[in-house]
Amino acid sequence: MNQYVVGIDVGGTTVKCGIFTITGVLMDKWEVPTRKEEEGRYILPDVADSLKAHLAEKKIELNDVEGIGIGVPGPVEPNGYVHVCVNLGWHDHWPAKEMQELMGGNIRCAAGNDANVAALGEMWQGGGKGHDNILMVTLGTGVGGGLIMNGHIVAGVHGAGAEIGHIHVRENEKEQCNCGGHGCLEQVASATGIVREAKRVLAASEEASSMRDFGDDLTAKDVCDCAKAGDALAEKSLGTSLRYLALVLSQVSMVADPELYVIGGGVSKAGEYLIDGIKKHYDELTPLLKEKADITLATLGNDAGIYGSARMVLSNE
């Protein structure tokens, strides 16, 4: 029986790589620079060369590796096709097939959206461990989502499953989202959205606020810290952001009914204060549910992608 599995998380700056036992123990991890020139043609060859070197260093034969999972920053169709990954320069790409060829053609490879595989990682060895039905929410520059049902990724027909950041939540939003729409959850609940909302609240009020001390350098962490300290305007603006997030989670509950929501990304460093704020609104917005999904923090941090990519192979995704 094969003893190892490999997880690869392709990012715009670096590619994170990990070798795991099939029971989920991380044996080795490292990073490879993401060379995006010439439409990203060097990315996977660089990873394959590095992986071969690390396997040799660990004295692990390729025949002892169950497979290689790859998380990529863009939609991945069920057949493994990637139409576009803007941050990598990829167009009309088949990352799993390419990696398989680079590794000699005799090893199983699978590819998935990075947010989805991160959710799979948190389910396997992170904040969602012990649960088979979770939605992971990543609050960073944007809002990412990964839905796991019965232990498997729900990617959707077009690879857009669980793209909760682009659910429309706000009417009369004049600013345009990066997706081209207006009023997306990402525009109010991401790190950038939290700052945008705080600046709008500050502009509409003359009330004193410690957030004003940061000027144009205000960050989502500053907003959260000020709210924790009892700043009224910070509490108001952050409360709006968290209510919209809770609204989307309540809508997901009425469709998918997961056991657990796992909150990750940079904003999640606000800890239990953030979780309590989401729960307060979520409980109000789900009166139909007697037993409600729990909401908790992610625990794997930046390693969630490599854990999930490895698990993807073991799950036969």
BELFEN-V37709 format. One record per residue. RES is the residue in one letter. OMEGA is omega in degrees with one decimal (999 if undefined). Layout:
BEGIN
RES_OMEGA, RES_OMEGA
END
This chain:
BEGIN
M_178.8, N_-173.2, Q_-171.3, Y_175.5, V_-176.1, V_175.4, G_-179.3, I_-180.0, D_-174.9, V_177.7, G_-176.5, G_-179.9, T_178.3, T_172.7, V_178.7, K_-177.8, C_178.1, G_172.8, I_-176.4, F_162.8, T_-179.5, I_175.7, T_174.3, G_176.9, V_179.6, L_-177.4, M_-175.0, D_173.6, K_-178.3, W_-179.6, E_177.2, V_178.2, P_179.0, T_178.5, R_-172.8, K_-179.6, E_-179.6, E_177.2, E_174.1, G_-174.6, R_-176.9, Y_-171.0, I_-176.4, L_173.9, P_177.0, D_-179.6, V_-179.4, A_178.8, D_-179.6, S_-180.0, L_178.4, K_-179.6, A_-178.7, H_175.8, L_178.8, A_179.6, E_179.8, K_-177.8, K_177.4, I_177.4, E_179.8, L_178.9, N_178.8, D_-178.9, V_-178.3, E_-180.0, G_-178.5, I_176.3, G_-176.3, I_173.1, G_-177.6, V_-176.3, P_178.5, G_179.8, P_176.5, V_179.8, E_-176.6, P_179.2, N_177.5, G_-178.1, Y_176.3, V_-179.6, H_-179.4, V_166.6, C_-172.9, V_-175.8, N_-179.8, L_-175.6, G_-178.6, W_172.6, H_179.2, D_-170.8, H_175.5, W_-172.0, P_-178.8, A_179.3, K_179.7, E_-179.9, M_178.5, Q_179.0, E_-179.3, L_-178.4, M_174.2, G_173.2, G_-175.3, N_-179.7, I_-179.2, R_176.9, C_179.3, A_179.5, A_178.2, G_175.8, N_-173.3, D_179.0, A_178.8, N_-178.5, V_175.1, A_177.0, A_178.7, L_177.6, G_178.9, E_176.7, M_-174.5, W_-172.5, Q_-175.6, G_-175.4, G_179.9, G_-177.3, K_-178.1, G_179.6, H_179.8, D_-176.3, N_-176.2, I_166.4, L_174.1, M_178.1, V_179.1, T_-179.5, L_178.5, G_175.4, T_172.8, G_174.1, V_179.1, G_178.8, G_175.4, G_-176.6, L_177.0, I_177.7, M_-178.2, N_175.9, G_-177.4, H_177.7, I_171.4, V_-175.6, A_-177.4, G_-176.8, V_-176.4, H_179.1, G_-175.9, A_179.3, G_176.4, A_173.9, E_-172.5, I_179.7, G_-177.5, H_167.1, I_-178.0, H_-178.4, V_-171.3, R_175.9, E_174.3, N_174.3, E_-176.4, K_179.3, E_-177.7, Q_175.2, C_178.1, N_179.5, C_-178.5, G_179.9, G_178.4, H_176.3, G_178.8, C_176.4, L_-178.8, E_-176.7, Q_-177.7, V_-173.7, A_173.8, S_176.1, A_178.6, T_179.3, G_178.1, I_177.6, V_179.1, R_-179.1, E_179.6, A_179.8, K_176.4, R_178.7, V_178.4, L_-178.4, A_-176.4, A_-176.0, S_174.0, E_-178.3, E_178.5, A_178.4, S_177.7, S_177.8, M_-178.6, R_-178.4, D_-176.7, F_178.6, G_-179.1, D_-178.3, D_-179.1, L_178.8, T_176.9, A_177.4, K_178.4, D_179.8, V_179.6, C_179.7, D_179.2, C_177.8, A_177.6, K_-178.2, A_176.5, G_177.2, D_-172.7, A_-178.8, L_176.9, A_177.4, E_-179.7, K_-176.7, S_179.8, L_177.5, G_177.5, T_179.6, S_-177.5, L_178.1, R_177.8, Y_176.8, L_179.0, A_177.3, L_179.4, V_178.2, L_177.9, S_177.7, Q_176.6, V_180.0, S_179.7, M_179.0, V_-173.6, A_177.9, D_179.2, P_176.2, E_-165.6, L_169.5, Y_-180.0, V_-174.8, I_179.6, G_-177.1, G_-175.3, G_-178.2, V_-177.5, S_176.7, K_174.1, A_170.6, G_-173.8, E_176.2, Y_178.5, L_-178.9, I_179.6, D_179.3, G_178.1, I_-177.9, K_-179.4, K_-178.4, H_-179.7, Y_-180.0, D_179.2, E_-172.6, L_179.0, T_-177.4, P_-178.6, L_-173.4, L_175.8, K_175.0, E_-173.5, K_173.6, A_175.5, D_178.1, I_-175.0, T_-179.1, L_171.3, A_-177.0, T_-175.0, L_179.2, G_-177.2, N_179.4, D_-176.7, A_-177.5, G_-179.5, I_175.5, Y_-177.3, G_178.3, S_177.6, A_-179.6, R_-179.8, M_179.1, V_-178.9, L_-179.7, S_-176.9, N_178.4, E_999
END
